Amino acid sequence: MGNRYTWRTSIVEILAILLGLVFLVPFYYVFSNSLKSFAEILTNTSSLPKVLMFDNYVNAFEKLDFLIVFKNSLIITIASNIVLVIFCSMAAYMLVRTKKKISNIIFMTFVAAMIIPFQSLMIPLIKTAGNLGILNSIWGLVFMYLGFGSGMTIFLYHGFIKGIPLELEEAAIIDGCSRFGVFWRIVFPLLKPITVTIVILNSLWIWNDFLLPSLVLQDPELRTIPLATFFFFGQYTKQWDLALAALVIGIIPLLIFFFTMQKHIIQGITSGSIK
Amino acid sequence: MNNESKLDTVKGSAITKQKSTKVSESVSFMNKKKWKDAGLFTLFVGPVLLAFTLIVLIPFFTGIYYAFTDWNGITGTVKWVGLDNFKYLFSEDKQFQQSFMLTTKYTVVSIILTNVIGFGLAILVAQRLKTRNLLRTVFFMPNLIGGLILGFIWQFIFVKGFASIGELTGIPLFELAWLGDANTAFWGIVIVSLWQGAGYIMIIYIAALQNVPQELIEAARIDGANRFQILRHITMPLVAPAVTICLFLTTASSFKVFDANLSLTNGGPFKSTEMLALNIYTEAFVNNRYGIGEAKALIFFIVVAAITVLQVTISKKREVES
């Protein structure tokens, strides 16, 4: 752990790189085989493709209805993030600033509910959702993400808001700002670091979620990327040339998201889990 | 709206300052302020509380009720059956018992391995390597891929990739039919969860390692401690809070594993890798036995809640010690 780069460090470095390569092997297999013909996948699984077959991608793109499912995933993720950030930051703010028993009870209920596993809720949830008439609708799903994400989101905001000094708000109120104005003009901009963390954690969760959308969205037009991938595999079982290209198409949006947000994602996970 | 409330505040401060003015006026103002506060509270907390109540609280409590009924999810009539569902689960439902045991085994194995490997990776990339940022990215990347796609990727690796490596190298380990045998399929799921989970845990350990004061390590080195002693007596105790968090995260995620289980083996061969979450799902949505499914879900909740409470208690104890 010293500052010098010694022969010992270089040996560690070589071992670390080898380990990194082992971690990348699954990516290699999926990417390289997605560019091969079906026959070549069966005969030369490990080697690099002889000819690059982009046809697989064209076919998979069409069969997945990729533009539609990508649009659905995007709308659901963005809309859920917006409602979670708006309503949970407002609620957390009021729960911190109102020093009453009721605030404490409500906050503790949100936190306690975080330990309920989804599987214990899903069966009656579908019945409740049916009664509310929000099954088979993207906006119904967004509403559910607001409910399910609220515990964690309010918990993170609550901890952060406690650290914001009250004087700023008092000054604004003396200057004639309403409580609503105080929150949106003074407090909310100060929440930016934790908002970034929350958006990242919620995006990874919602984008990749399979079980909830599979229970809520029945209409093929409404499918998200994980749902489309699932049905694709059911239909084209073992047609690896198409299937692998579909997997790669499913991964690419996330890789782009990761490489543009890398620093924030790492920070987000760190602060999200240590709180 | 803004102007109105501005006026109100100005009026309010004027009245409270002149306490000697008409009492009745000030009382009516106090009532007004109280109502205004309650209104603001509802405006800020109400929307998310409504969603939370409809989506989490009501299903949770009705779910507990259904656990004691014979509800099949379709007919309107629901009959109260008392503890019959639970009796059935503990005496007759062998698949449930097997899934429960398997999930416990999987959770223990994957918690230990994920944390050991995650911590090892963190120690590795905490050193002054030229490629350390790149390596962190590489180890973390599998985490972006959701459980479902992850399972499909690894299905290909196990079926075609491993077979091909086996052919090339002749190592018998790679020539096994990984997903076709109950025992190796179990380890297959473990490998997948390690490949994905270790990088996430690594990030948390890296953050914890960075918070260990360098002066302490320098001091220990001057006193003649070797690398292992420093790790054992300085680093490890100082990262203990992170260990608690990582144990909690890995326990919660392993117990609830569903997506990867579904897409990698779908519980096969012959339901031998059907974990608890998948078992509940099948009971409810495939067999249409919602009452029994809910009873399973209730047991599942109690186990997860008990483990969480235990974790929190242990972590509190540790905080007092350090």
Interface residues (C-beta under 8 A of the other chain):
Chain A: M1 G2 N3 Y5 T9 V12 E13 A16 I17 L19 G20 F23 L24 V25 P26 F27 Y29 V30 N33 I41 L42 T45 S46 F87 C88 M90 A91 Y93 M94 L95 T98 I106 T109 F110 A113 I115 I116 P117 F118 Q119 S120 L121 M122 I123 P124 L125 K127 T128 L132 F143 M144 L146 G147 F148 S150 G151 I154 I173 G176 C177 S178 R179 F180 G181 F183 L204 W207 N208 D209 F210 L211 L215 P226 T229 F230 F233 W240 A243 L244 L247 G250 I251 L254 L255 F257 F258 Q262 I266 I269 T270 S273 I274
Chain B: M1 N2 S5 K6 T9 V10 D37 L40 F41 L43 F44 V45 P47 V48 L49 A51 F52 L54 I55 V56 L57 I58 P59 F60 T62 G63 Y66 G73 L121 L124 V125 A126 Q127 R128 L129 K130 T131 R132 L134 L135 R136 T137 V138 F139 F140 M141 P142 N143 L144 I145 G146 G147 L148 I149 F152 I153 W154 F156 I157 K160 G161 A163 S164 I165 L168 W195 Y200 I203 I204 I206 A207 I217 A242 I245 L249 F255 K256 F258 D259 L262 S263 L276 A277 I280 Y281 A284 F285 Y290 G293 E294 A297 L298 F300 F301 V304 A305 T308
